[in-house]
Amino acid sequence: MADVSTPQDFRIGSIKEPIKEIDVLWITAGLSCDGDTIAMTAATQPSIEELISGALPWIPKIKLRNPFLDFENGDDFLRDFHRAAEGKLAPFILVIEGSIPNENNKKEGYWASLGTDAQTGQPITTCEWIDRLAPNAWAVIAAGTCATYGGIHAMEGNPTGCMGLPDYLGWSWKSKADIPIVCIPGCPVQPDNFTETLLYLLNMVAGRAPMIPLDDALRPTWLFGQTVHEGCDRGGYYEQAEFADEYGSKLCIVKLGCWGPVVQCNVGKRGWMNGIGGCPNIGGICIGCTMPGFPDKFMPFMNQPPGSLLSSNAVTTYGRAIHALRRFTQASLNKEPSWRAKSAQTSGQNNPQA
């Protein structure tokens, strides 16, 4: 049996010596609502506080630089970003939140920025920060659907020409440690999905985990390998052709517009906070926010998905019959075996000789 106290060294990249702390530089200056940052504060498995305080064994704690959560501001806050861009801060993990705008599709102005260039006095655009930081980052994370695939802001006809980080850097891009972009979609990101992925990367830093497994959309495979439907409380109702025709029903909500049967997301199993909540768990339809095709390919929302029309009609053919047979079997199983009643006649209070 392997000695768990001395795990196999999976250390990736140039980190050869154990480190106690690693910087996490988080840019929220993409096009977004900052909901991913707020969602992260609800994480419990692990919590962001545990990662910052070093409460978890064998991994480095993080020094988080997030404009909403950091106690520093202005030039003091940006100091580590400039150091990282100059190659003076290593290793660090770069987190991008929000869609990446196209700064070349207009004659003047800019779409998004963070801070001001000391020499020119001009805003430093989000794209410039990515260009400066990504080449020096040990790993790069795209947090939320806007950063991963463009999201709401990248809908057809938007003026910004925005995109997700893989479209900006390239889908085959890898960090200096040879790690692909790690995409954690969600609108906003499910909080534990983010912190758990960050925890995996910290284990990689410590040499305790192999290369992070990602699917073709660069999502962690263990988080996005199954559909909402496969983990949904309402799945049994679908099988029995019991469909809701109004909100508030406990039945399957696919006919109300739920895309759960095809959308890769674990919120049905994981919930939102401490296992509680999550779209289908509280009666909300899945609109596909973890998928690269969101939102364009899922509109109009609240209309029954085209593919489910055929499948729900097909399941109706046998679902009602299956349901009736199960009720028949259930009624039988709710009755004691006949020999127990006979046994009671010869013992206890029913036995006149007792």
Secondary structure, 3 states (H helix, E strand, C coil): CCCCCCCCCCCCCCCCCCCCEEEEEEECCCECCCHHHHHHCCCCCCCHHHHHHCCCCCCCEEEEECCCCCCCCHHHHHHHHHHHHCCCCCCEEEEEECEECCCCCCCCCCCCEEEECCCCCCEEEHHHHHHHHHHHCCEEEEECHHHHHCHHHHCCCCCCCCECHHHHHCCCCECCCCCECEEECECCECHHHHHHHHHHHHHHHCCCCCCCCECCCCCEHHHHCCECHHHCCCHHHHHCCCECCCCCCCCECHHHCCCCCCCECCHHHHCCECCECCCHHHCCCCCCCCCCCCCHHHCCCCCCCHHHHHHHHHHHHHHHHHHHHHHHHHHHHCCCCHHHHHHHCCCHHHCCCC
